[in-house]
Amino acid sequence: MQDVTTIDFMRVVARYGGPDVYWTEFFRVHGDSRPEKWILDSITKNPTGRPVIAQMIGNDIPALVRNAKLLQQYPVAAIDLNLGCPRRLCIANARAAGCCANRSALTPSSARCATR
């Protein structure tokens, strides 16, 4: 949930049992982005003892790969490329569900790049 799944949210939810796994806020990925420290804190200072999945959103394949490699240096259970957000702004900018609408962006070379 955008602007909700912070470390403080994790603490509160964990007091009531919490889920089996948590997802981070979106790491918004673009040409010169790096994982934001305040989101990384939900991974590195995870108070729940439960796994955390890092979520990325963007449409710059080389930047997504670079950020995924950076995130692999942290104790994440997985790295999720968000393709489900139906917000019009995301679709219009070919991010999230918009990537699926633009099949030409999903070339074999970008798929190979994304699996490295």
N, C-alpha and C positions, 0 to 999 in steps of 0.2 A: 504494500500500500504506500503510494507516494506520500512523502512528508509525514509518515506515521511510524515506520518500523525502525526507530532509532534505538540506541542502547537503553535509554530510559523506558521505552515501550517494552523492550524485551524483559527488563527487570520486573515491571509491573505484571505482565502476563505470566511470567515464570512463577510468581507468588501464588497463582491460582492453578498451577499445574502445567500450563504452557503447552505448546505443540511439540511434536517430536523433532521438528526441524524449523529453523528460522530462515527468512530471506532478508537480505539487506535492502536498503533503499537502492534506487537505480544509480549505478555509476553511469553518468551521462558521458558518452564517449564521442570525441571529435578529434580532429587532426592533431592538436597539441595537448590533449588531456592526459592526466595522470589520475589514478584512484585518489579520491578526496579523503583526507585524514579523518574527518568526522564520520564518514561511512566506514572506513577501515577500523575505527574504534569499536564498531559493533562486531567486528570479527576478532580483533586482537584482545579486546577487553570483555569479551562475551561472558556475562555473569551467570549464564544458565547451565553451562556444561553440555548443552545440546549442539548438534551440528548447525553450521550457518552456510547458506548458499549465497554467493555473490551474484547480483543481477546487473547485467549491462544492457544499455539501450543506445543505439546509434546506427549509422549507416555507412561509416567509413571502415571498410574491411581491414586495411592495414592497422588503423588505430585500434579496432576491436581486438585484433590479434596481439598487438603490443600490450594493451591493457590486460588481456587474459594472461599473458606471460607474467606480467607484474603481479597479478592477483594470485598466481600459482605459488608465489613466495610466502603466502599467508595460509593459516590453517582453515581453508575453506573446504567444505564437503563437496562442492561442485561450483561451476561457473555457468550461469544461465544467461543466454542471449534472449532477451525478452522480445518475442514476436507476437504477443497477444494483446498489447494495448490498443484499444479501438479508438482512442482520442483522435479527432479530426486533424489536429495539429501534427501529431505523429505520422498519421497516414499521408498527409500532404507533403511532409518532408521525407518520405520514404524511410521512416524509422518504425520500429515495432511491426505492427500488422501491415504497415505500408511497404515493408520489404517483400512481403508475400504477394502484394498486389503488383509489384514491379518485378516480374519474373526475369527480366533481362539483367537485373542486378544480382540475381542468384545464379551466377555462371559456375561452371565446373572449377575454374581457377579460384573463385572466391570460396567455394566449398573446400577445396584443398587447403587454401590459406587458413580457413577457420578451424581446420582440424589439426593444425600443427601444434 
